[in-house]
């Protein structure tokens, strides 16, 4: 009986931790073993762009998460005042290491 209770507790813990290192919910097709996708977030009618700025956040084992992946941070990093469009890139390796990047294009 004790072994069954321990197995239930361990299984419950694994289920709760299963998505901890997943790269934000924005990945349109997340992979359990590996994810490396890029997609759109927003667009404006600004006709052209010449600058690109990025901002990222990271997760290690779902235990530590750091970074500022805001559009504002990406604009500041690229010296952008007007946005043309915004993309994202989401990367995950076995739930061990995850990275989410916002890419802002503009003037």
C-alpha positions in Angstrom: 0.0 0.0 0.0 2.8 2.4 0.8 4.5 1.7 -2.5 1.3 2.6 -4.4 0.9 5.8 -2.4 4.5 6.8 -3.3 3.9 6.0 -6.9 0.8 8.2 -7.0 2.6 11.1 -5.4 5.5 10.8 -7.8 3.3 10.5 -10.8 1.2 13.5 -9.7 4.4 15.5 -9.3 5.6 14.6 -12.8 2.3 15.6 -14.3 2.3 19.0 -12.5 5.9 19.7 -13.7 5.4 18.5 -17.2 5.0 21.9 -18.8 7.2 24.0 -16.5 10.0 24.7 -19.0 7.7 25.0 -22.0 8.4 28.3 -23.8 5.4 30.5 -23.1 2.1 29.5 -24.6 2.7 31.3 -27.9 4.3 28.4 -29.7 1.6 27.4 -32.2 3.0 23.8 -32.4 4.9 22.9 -29.3 7.1 19.8 -29.3 7.6 17.7 -26.3 11.2 16.9 -27.2 12.2 19.9 -29.3 10.6 23.1 -30.4 12.1 25.8 -32.7 9.3 27.9 -34.3 8.9 31.4 -35.4 5.6 33.2 -36.0 3.8 36.6 -36.1 2.5 38.6 -33.1 1.3 41.9 -34.6 1.5 44.1 -37.6 0.8 47.8 -38.4 0.2 49.8 -41.6 3.7 51.4 -41.4 5.0 50.9 -45.0 8.7 50.1 -44.4 11.2 49.3 -41.7 15.0 49.5 -41.4 15.6 48.6 -37.8 15.2 45.3 -35.9 15.2 44.9 -32.1 15.0 41.7 -30.0 14.3 40.8 -26.4 14.4 37.4 -24.8 13.5 35.5 -21.7 14.9 32.1 -20.6 13.9 29.1 -18.5 16.2 26.4 -17.0 14.4 23.2 -16.0 11.3 25.2 -15.3 12.9 26.1 -12.0 14.5 29.4 -12.9 13.1 31.9 -15.4 14.8 35.2 -16.3 14.6 38.0 -18.9 12.4 40.7 -20.4 10.8 39.6 -23.6 8.5 42.6 -23.9 7.9 44.6 -27.0 9.0 47.7 -25.2 12.4 46.1 -24.4 12.8 44.9 -28.0 12.0 48.4 -29.3 14.6 49.9 -26.9 17.2 47.4 -27.9 16.7 48.2 -31.6 16.3 52.0 -31.2 12.8 51.7 -32.7 10.1 54.4 -32.2 7.4 53.2 -34.7 6.6 49.5 -35.2 6.1 47.9 -38.6 5.5 44.3 -37.3 6.4 42.0 -34.4 7.4 38.3 -34.6 8.4 35.8 -32.0 10.7 32.8 -31.9 10.2 30.0 -29.4 12.8 27.4 -28.6 12.6 24.4 -26.2 15.0 21.5 -25.8 13.6 18.6 -23.8 12.1 21.0 -21.3 15.6 21.5 -19.9 16.3 24.9 -21.7 13.7 27.2 -23.2 14.0 30.6 -24.8 11.3 33.0 -26.0 12.3 35.9 -28.2 10.3 38.9 -29.4 11.5 40.5 -32.6 10.3 44.0 -33.4 10.8 45.5 -36.9 10.3 49.3 -37.4 11.7 52.8 -37.7 
